[in-house]
Amino acid sequence: MRGAGFSNLPSEWWHYDFGNQLWAHYGGHPQAHFGPAQLDTIEERWKRQLGDG
């Protein structure tokens, strides 16, 4: 997995990351490809459906 670009979480041998903040930190990358997921609220879903968001 490391050969494919994944990083290994040092405290968990079974845990690999790719593209997130831990991957960037442990792999020495300048930045992550993506950030944390954001909660999609009911209000936001309604706004999108109504064309207001």
N, C-alpha and C positions, 0 to 999 in steps of 0.2 A: 504494500500500500504506500509505503514511503516513496518507492520508485515512481509511483503515479502522481506524486505531489501532495499526498495527504500528510498531515502532521499527527503525531501521537501525543495524547495527553499523558505527561510523565507519571501522574499518580494512578493511572488506569491503563494497563497494557492493552485492553480491548477497545479503548475509546480512540477513534480517529476523527479528525476534523478536516474540512476543506472549505476555504473561502470565508470563514467567519473570523472573529476577532482573535480567538485562540490560535488558529492557523497562522494568522499574520504575525502574532507575537512570537510564537515558538519557531516559526519558519524564517523569521527575519524579513518578512515582506513589508513594503512601505505602508500598505493599507489592506484592509479586508475587502473582499468583493461585495459583501452585503452585511447589513447590520442586524440587530435583533428584530424578530418578528413583532408586528404591532397588532394589538387586539382589534378586531373588526367588530365594532359595536352595532347594535340594532339600529341606533340612530343613523350611523354612517351608511348602513345598507339601505335604509329608507331614503336618505338623501340621494344616493346614487340612482335608485329606482325612479325617483321623482325628477331626476335631472338637476338637482340642486347641489350636487357635490362632485 
